[in-house]
Amino acid sequence: MRKYIFSLLLLSLGIVLHAQSLEELRQEVEQNNPKLQALWNAFLAAQERIPQVGQLPQPEVGISTFALPVETRLGPQQLRVGAKQSFPWFGTLEQKRAVAATQSQRFQTQISLARQELYFQLDQAYLNFYRLEEERRINALHLDYLLTRERLALAKVENGQGTAADVLRIQLMQEKLRQQLAIFEQNKAVPQALINQLRHQEADQVILLKDTLSLAILPWTKDSLLQHIGQIHPSLRDYNLQQQLVLQQLQLNELQNKPSFGVGVDYIAVAERSIATISDNGRDILQFHASVTVPIYRKAYQARQREQELQLQSIQHQEAATLDQFATIVEQAYTQHATARLELDSYEQQIELIESLISLLQSSYTTNSTGLDELLRYEQDLIDYQRKKLLAIVSSHQARQNLQRLLY
């Protein structure tokens, strides 16, 4: 009741509340969640690294003068200006770009994994919120029934056909339902806060549900599901990228262990001699030079190679373990769904029988003022079975969520 009063109050203030489906909430998470936005910016930053590693080393330019000029036949050297450019082995820069590109692609899989986890958290919170709201609705409905029966019991007391004890028993059950209503309403704050946090809203923002859930349907077979998961799951894509990255780093390590080259030019200013007349007096010097870096020390190269080979084996084992884990999750989810379906069938039959009994006992109490204790007992049984039916439906959706988590 407080929920409806609060909603009316908001409407009177010009605030319109819209019921939201789970899909609409997912879209808000996609658009607003700070974690996804942070990962997206990290991906864009990683993209900017590709051109950084793919260019030549910066050229070196130097200038020097002689405190004690070097005398040559053509005159004393006064100033030296030089420039040098280094070149790695052929293909090294392209391989560095390939490594950086693969590293940036891994951010995309991290975005997919983060989105997958956020959706799963949202699904769980939404389902928990739905369960509490439905339990509240069941209690509120039975509380209305008890209020009607209380009026009937009071009328019978006034007519001398009933006792005050009947009224007290009904009121006692009403109080129990009211306490449970308050607990359900209080507990809704936890999933509500999580839903709002995931979509970057105020924790106490009101959520109205649009969905009405029945038994969840699993539209996949186990084999096709596992095959599909093996093709699209971000974790497995990330393992493939990790293996690709290690192979690229092995190639880069090989290239970096090749010789590198340098070329340069020096210009030396020479002053003229004043005491001699010679050919080309004071002619400046232009000098070209080249260098080669020879990779003689190979311990670091060999250690890096062993490290990367071991990393490759580790990734392969992790991938196999993850596939085994996915197979276990799929098996458990299908078992949970099958159990929920059997429970739901049983509870629906029990509810149908109890409702027939309540109808008969209600007629008996209305006519003869007998059977109130049984009526209240079966009323409580009906509430319990309706809750169990709700929990079976929720369990079937939890099973589907565990499978859907592998498919987002």
Secondary structure, DSSP 8 states (H G I E B T S, - for coil): -HHHHHHHHHHHTT----EE-HHHHHHHHHHH-HHHHHHHHHHHHHHTHHHHHTS----EEEEEE-SS--EETTEEEEEEEEEEEEE-STTHHHHHHHHHHHHHHHHHHHHHHHHHHHHHHHHHHHHHHHHHHHHHHHHHHHHHHHHHHHHHHHHHHHTTSS-HHHHHHHHHHHHHHHHHHHHHHHHTHHHHHHHHHHTT--TT---EE-----S----S-HHHHHHHHHHH-HHHHHHHHHHHHHHHHHHHHHHHTS-EEEEEEEEEEE---SS---TTTT--EEEEEEEEE-----HHHHHHHHHHHHHHHHHHHHHHHHHHHHHHHHHHHHHHHHHHHHHHHHHHHHHHHHHHHHHHHHHHHHHHS--HHHHHHHHHHHHHHHHHHHHHHHHHHHHHHHHHTTT-
